[in-house]
Structure formats: C-alpha cells, structure tokens
C-alpha cells in the first residue's frame, strides 16, 4: 500500500487550508474540530509515492503538516517539507 492517502468522502477544497495528519483517526479528529484534513496511512509514506499529491498538490492554497512529535513524525515532517519546496 505504497503512498496511500486517506481522503474524506466529502473531498477536499483546494482553495482552503488543508491539514495532513499521520493517521486517518487523527485527520478525522481535525475534521470534527472543523478543519479540513487528509492523512497518510503511516509516517513511513514517501511523499514521492503519493498519487493524490502528484495530482492535487500544486492546487493547494496551504498545506499544514500535522505529524506526531516523535522521531518518526519529525522525520516525516522533514520529508514532506523537502517534498513541498
């Protein structure tokens, strides 16, 4: 399941800020709080393998990275920052 992204059935409005969480349950919590969110299925997902981002990434107004504050989450944050440059 390389590059798998969870996107809510309601879809994504690329003109609004979007949160990228480390797990679907965390994205659901952000949605419940009123934020727009999607998630990778693991902090080990390589951004270059994410088809959704290849198709939609350039359209995003703002991407907010919301990974865990642990070693894997920090590594994923760095990886996604480099990908977004």
Residue pairs with C-beta under 8 A, 6 or more apart in sequence:
1 41
2 45
2 46
2 49
3 45
3 46
3 48
3 49
3 50
3 51
4 40
4 41
4 45
5 38
5 39
5 40
5 41
5 45
5 50
5 51
5 52
5 53
6 24
6 27
6 38
6 39
6 40
6 41
7 38
7 52
8 27
8 28
8 31
8 37
8 38
12 18
12 36
12 38
12 56
13 36
14 56
14 59
14 60
14 61
15 61
16 36
16 61
16 62
17 35
17 36
17 61
17 62
17 63
17 64
18 36
18 37
18 38
18 60
18 61
18 62
18 63
18 64
19 27
19 30
19 35
19 36
19 37
19 38
19 64
19 65
19 66
20 37
20 38
20 39
20 40
20 63
20 64
20 65
20 66
20 67
20 80
21 27
21 29
21 30
21 37
21 38
21 39
21 40
21 66
21 67
22 39
22 40
22 42
22 43
22 66
22 67
22 68
22 73
22 76
23 39
23 40
23 41
23 42
24 39
24 41
26 37
26 39
26 66
27 37
27 38
27 39
28 37
30 36
30 37
30 66
31 37
37 66
38 52
40 50
40 76
43 67
43 68
43 72
43 73
43 75
43 76
44 72
44 76
45 76
46 79
47 53
47 79
47 80
47 83
47 84
48 83
53 83
57 63
57 84
63 84
65 77
65 80
65 81
67 73
67 74
67 76
67 77
67 80
